[in-house]
Amino acid sequence: MAGHVPTNACHCEVSHYWIFLSSTIRTLRRRKNYAFSRRILNVKVFNSKTKMKPQIGIIGCGRPDKGQAVGHVRGYLDAGCEVVALCDISEENAAHLRNKFGLTARVYTDSNAMLAQEKLDCVSICLWPHLHAPVTLAAAQSGNVRAIHCEKPIAPTWSEAQKMVEVCAAAGVQLTFNHQRRFNVPFQTAKAMLDAGEIGELESMEAYCFDLFDWGTHWFDMMFFFNNETPVDWVFGQVDISTTYAIFGVPLERFGTSHFAFKNGVRSTLVAGRDDDIWNGLRVRLNGTKGSLEVGQARHSDDHELRILNSADGWKPIAVEGSISGDDAYLKVMAEIIDSLQTGKKSLLDAQNALATTELIFATYESARRRERISLPLEGVEGHPLVELLREKGAIPEGTMVS
Ligand SMILES: NC(=O)c1ccc[n+]([C@@H]2O[C@H](COP(=O)([O-])OP(=O)(O)OC[C@H]3O[C@@H](n4cnc5c(N)ncnc54)[C@H](O)[C@@H]3O)[C@@H](O)[C@H]2O)c1
């Protein structure tokens, strides 16, 4: 059984070393030395004086070598944590994950049994979206979990997404969502260059990906990241539902467009679709008063992850380590969320940030459903406006893809 201490007490000791490190990182950030502060963040979370490693549970062990849980476990182990409990309705999937990392974790097939029996510093929820809310609520209300790190997208309905955040806040449980791209080096480098004024003041952003929900959640989230979490004022959206499909059980449009205005005046557009004639790369472009930055791959090119246009010489590639999808992000994610748990510092993956992204997604769909521009905060929506549109049309897709 994992270390038994009273609920909400610290399950592991915070050393003076960490207090010193955290204050150094804050000072560096104040001085805008982002690169150096991130390098410090990448050191192991706990030093040798720590008496007990943070105790971790995983719910949803994933398809062997394909599921998200692999990245989570790797990140926790790298951050000096101990994975003590695994849960999956498939014993085979749990056994594969346990053996892959040589874990001695106890294995459960029922998440409620695991949550009743384990005292956990953090639990990762790597389930399909329709299970995120019920399992997050159960974990938050178990009294045995201090932090929950849940996979994206938050939930398939707006009311569930809001409830997850409310219940965790009321229970004093840290809640984060795995928009891990915030930690990929090309995005972090672009943000540092934007903050350093290399393209002047941010005026607009344009982004391209596969869909508004499963992939869109990352791209909307990155646009909030680049615009310092500024709230959105209004959104105008459209969807083509002449054909549909589903990923992880959630229906998706054939094409989608979201045009929105942040409250600081920055305008943004996301265009989504998989067909060749609409596909325009997998990228986010930032347009400033003095130039543009682009992260990701353009339609006819995959030879750069980051490039800049701020002189008459045209676009210049910028050499960066890693890619927009690199697994290295998970190492930084788990170190950061455990650090947040120790220090109380707000995580970049904080639930409020993810909720703003989710509100924008559902507001985009609601705009398409109502054929109106939608002002935020989003009102009059409980479920999923795209699902309602598809029900009216009798076009709920059969079957589901796993990406
Ligand atoms: N952050 C990212 O970039 C990214 C990438 C891919 C997927 N995801 C998200 O991660 C989540 C999981 O995706 P995945 O690819 O790991 O899925 P997966 O199908 O590989 O794994 C899900 C696991 O959950 C188990 N499971 C199902 N019901 C359960 C229950 N009630 N209790 C316990 N276990 C149960 C299944 O047996 C399976 O092992 C999804 O929300 C998906 O959108 C995120």
The ligand as an SDF file (V2000), in Angstrom:
LIG
                    3D

 44 48  0  0  0  0  0  0  0  0999 V2000
   -2.1190   14.8670  -25.7290 N   0  0  0  0  0  0  0  0  0  0  0  0
   -2.0870   14.3180  -26.9300 C   0  0  0  0  0  0  0  0  0  0  0  0
   -1.3740   14.7700  -27.8440 O   0  0  0  0  0  0  0  0  0  0  0  0
   -2.9170   13.1050  -27.2110 C   0  0  0  0  0  0  0  0  0  0  0  0
   -2.6210   12.2280  -28.2870 C   0  0  0  0  0  0  0  0  0  0  0  0
   -3.4230   11.0980  -28.4720 C   0  0  0  0  0  0  0  0  0  0  0  0
   -4.4960   10.8700  -27.6210 C   0  0  0  0  0  0  0  0  0  0  0  0
   -4.7700   11.7540  -26.6060 N   0  0  0  0  0  0  0  0  0  0  0  0
   -5.9260   11.5630  -25.7060 C   0  0  0  0  0  0  0  0  0  0  0  0
   -5.6010   10.5910  -24.7290 O   0  0  0  0  0  0  0  0  0  0  0  0
   -6.7950    9.9000  -24.3400 C   0  0  0  0  0  0  0  0  0  0  0  0
   -6.5200    8.4210  -24.4110 C   0  0  0  0  0  0  0  0  0  0  0  0
   -6.0660    8.0970  -25.7000 O   0  0  0  0  0  0  0  0  0  0  0  0
   -5.1880    6.7680  -25.9430 P   0  0  0  0  0  0  0  0  0  0  0  0
   -4.6370    6.8700  -27.3310 O   0  0  0  0  0  0  0  0  0  0  0  0
   -4.2640    6.5500  -24.8110 O   0  0  0  0  0  0  0  0  0  0  0  0
   -6.3620    5.6590  -25.8950 O   0  0  0  0  0  0  0  0  0  0  0  0
   -6.2060    4.0790  -25.8000 P   0  0  0  0  0  0  0  0  0  0  0  0
   -7.4250    3.4960  -26.4120 O   0  0  0  0  0  0  0  0  0  0  0  0
   -4.8700    3.6430  -26.3040 O   0  0  0  0  0  0  0  0  0  0  0  0
   -6.1950    3.7910  -24.2190 O   0  0  0  0  0  0  0  0  0  0  0  0
   -7.3450    3.8940  -23.4140 C   0  0  0  0  0  0  0  0  0  0  0  0
   -7.2560    2.7850  -22.3550 C   0  0  0  0  0  0  0  0  0  0  0  0
   -8.3520    2.9620  -21.4530 O   0  0  0  0  0  0  0  0  0  0  0  0
   -8.7920    1.6550  -21.0780 C   0  0  0  0  0  0  0  0  0  0  0  0
  -10.1310    1.7930  -20.5170 N   0  0  0  0  0  0  0  0  0  0  0  0
  -11.3180    1.9440  -21.1660 C   0  0  0  0  0  0  0  0  0  0  0  0
  -12.3180    2.1050  -20.2870 N   0  0  0  0  0  0  0  0  0  0  0  0
  -11.7680    2.0810  -19.0460 C   0  0  0  0  0  0  0  0  0  0  0  0
  -12.2790    2.2220  -17.7410 C   0  0  0  0  0  0  0  0  0  0  0  0
  -13.5820    2.4310  -17.5160 N   0  0  0  0  0  0  0  0  0  0  0  0
  -11.4120    2.1300  -16.7050 N   0  0  0  0  0  0  0  0  0  0  0  0
  -10.1070    1.9070  -16.9000 C   0  0  0  0  0  0  0  0  0  0  0  0
   -9.5540    1.7670  -18.1330 N   0  0  0  0  0  0  0  0  0  0  0  0
  -10.3700    1.8580  -19.1870 C   0  0  0  0  0  0  0  0  0  0  0  0
   -8.6940    0.8620  -22.3680 C   0  0  0  0  0  0  0  0  0  0  0  0
   -8.6730   -0.5360  -22.1220 O   0  0  0  0  0  0  0  0  0  0  0  0
   -7.3620    1.3840  -22.9220 C   0  0  0  0  0  0  0  0  0  0  0  0
   -6.2650    0.6130  -22.4590 O   0  0  0  0  0  0  0  0  0  0  0  0
   -7.9060   10.4160  -25.2460 C   0  0  0  0  0  0  0  0  0  0  0  0
   -8.6490   11.4000  -24.5690 O   0  0  0  0  0  0  0  0  0  0  0  0
   -7.1670   11.0630  -26.4040 C   0  0  0  0  0  0  0  0  0  0  0  0
   -7.8630   12.1500  -26.9890 O   0  0  0  0  0  0  0  0  0  0  0  0
   -4.0000   12.8390  -26.3830 C   0  0  0  0  0  0  0  0  0  0  0  0
  1  2  1  0
  2  3  2  0
  2  4  1  0
  4  5  1  0
  4 44  2  0
  5  6  2  0
  6  7  1  0
  7  8  2  0
  8  9  1  0
  8 44  1  0
  9 10  1  0
  9 42  1  0
 10 11  1  0
 11 12  1  0
 11 40  1  0
 12 13  1  0
 13 14  1  0
 14 15  2  0
 14 16  1  0
 14 17  1  0
 17 18  1  0
 18 19  2  0
 18 20  1  0
 18 21  1  0
 21 22  1  0
 22 23  1  0
 23 24  1  0
 23 38  1  0
 24 25  1  0
 25 26  1  0
 25 36  1  0
 26 27  1  0
 26 35  1  0
 27 28  2  0
 28 29  1  0
 29 30  1  0
 29 35  2  0
 30 31  1  0
 30 32  2  0
 32 33  1  0
 33 34  2  0
 34 35  1  0
 36 37  1  0
 36 38  1  0
 38 39  1  0
 40 41  1  0
 40 42  1  0
 42 43  1  0
M  CHG  2   8   1  16  -1
M  END
$$$$
